[in-house]
Each structure stands twice: as C-alpha cells, then as structure tokens.
Amino acid sequence: MASVKVLLEGKDFKLTQARKALLDIFVNSTKPLSYEDIKSTLSMDKATFYRNITKFEEQKIINAIESHDKKRYFEIKAKSHAHFICTTCNSVECIKNGIYVTLKNYTISNVILQGICPTCNLANDKN
C-alpha cells in the first residue's frame, strides 16, 4: 500500500497531524473501516472525523462503501476491486482475487457482493 506522502502527491491538501494519523490508519488497514472501528485509536471527535473524510473523498484519497445497514466504511482509494458485505454481522471485506466486471461504455468503480461471511456461516452451522 502507498505511503501517506505518496497518496498526497499532486494534491492541494494541507496535511495536519490529525489528518496524517487518520490516513496512517487507513494505509495500514487490510479492510475498509468505519468510524466505530477506529474511534478508540483516534483523538478525534466524530464531526472532525467526518469533516476530514469529506476532504479525503474530495481529493480522491478515500473511497466510501455503504453497507446494507447504512453504515459507511472507508478505505484508501486504490485499484478498483469488489467488496463483500455480510448481511448477518455487517462486516465489509475487500475481494482482490479476481472478481472483475466490465460493461461497454461504463466505468465501474465498485462491485459489492452480499451474503453471509465464513464466521457467521460457521456460527449458523453450530445452531
């Protein structure tokens, strides 16, 4: 994954210490994260978090994914890839191993698959 410095190259963006800390969390994550996922590791209130996320989205640094329960998850904008959203536990995962969709004259930026994740399937099998 690219460093924060590389992500900001060519962007008209003031990098504060708080923004750098927030971007570092996303750069080091292997999956999309919500505010709830990271609030305990940040010294930033919810309003400030979302103000910064909006700036990141405007600069095309962060990509947002909305789960079926309307919670928003964020990740570093990278090569287009699919996401899986579990309809039981609402977890969001990146799928980077080969689900690609092409449509003539369309630009596809995100593909979302929904279903039940392995953890929830296992829990359902035990019941």
N, C-alpha and C positions, 0 to 999 in steps of 0.2 A: 504494500500500500504506500502511496505517496506521503511524503512528509508535509507538515503544515506549510512550510516555506514553499515547497513545490506547488501546493494547491493554490497559493495566493499569488503566484507569478502572473503578472499582467492584469491583476485585479485592482480596481480602485477601492481599496479597503484598508481601514485603519485596524491594525492588529493590537488589541488591548491584551493585557494579561489574562483577563477573564475569557475573552474570545479564544485565545490560544489554548487555555486549559480545556475549554469545551471542544474545540477541534481535535485536540490530542486524544480525548476520549473516543471520538468517532473514528479517528485514524487507526486507533489500536483495537477497535471492536471488529469482531468477525460476523456480526449480525446487526440489523437495524435496532435502534434503541429509542425508547420513549422517554419523556421527562421523568416518569416514575422510576425507570430503570437506573437513572443516573443522579437523581436529586440528592442522594446521600453522599455522593462523591464530589459534589459541587457546592461552592459557597455562593450560590446564585438563586434568587427567588424565581418563581415560575414566570412572572411577567418579563423579567430580564432575559430568562432563557428563551422565551418565545420571540422577543424582540430581536435577539441575536440570530435565532434560527431563521427568521424572516429575512434578515440581511444576508445570511448564508445562501438562502434559496434565491434571492435576487441576484446574487453574484454567481449562481450556478455551481456552488461548492457542495451543497447538501441537497439530497433527494428525499422527498417525503413519501411515505406509504401509509395509507389509512386501512386499518383492519376493519373487519365486519362489525365490530362493536364501537366504531367511530374513534378509536384511539389512534393517534398519529405516531408513527415511528420514523426515525431519521437515520440516514447513512451518508457517507461521503459519496458524492456523485462520481460514479466510475463507469466502466463499460456496462452497457445495458445488460441486465440479467433478470431472470424470473425470481419470484418470491413465493413462498408457501406460507399461508396463514392457517393456523389450526383453529377450527371452529369450536373446539372444546375449551382449550386453555388460552386462546388468543395469541399464542407465540407467533413471531414472524421470523422466518429464516430465509437466507439467500440460497438460491439454487444456481450454482455456477457450472454445473456439469452437463450442459448441452440442451437445454430447452430454449430453442430459438424459434421465433415466429416471424415470417416475412409476409407482407401483403404489398402487392404492386401499388406504387404511388402513395404509400403510407410510411410514416416514420414511427416506429414503435419504440417507446421509451421504457415500458414496463409491462411485464406479464405477471399476473397474480393467480396462483393456484390455491384453492381452498379445500380443506378436508381435515382429517384427524392425524395428528403427528404420531410418531412411534411411541412416545411416552404415554400419551393418552390412550392409544390402541392397547398397549400393554396393560394399563390400568383397567380398561374396559374388559379385557380378557379374563382378568382376575375376579371380576364381579359376577 
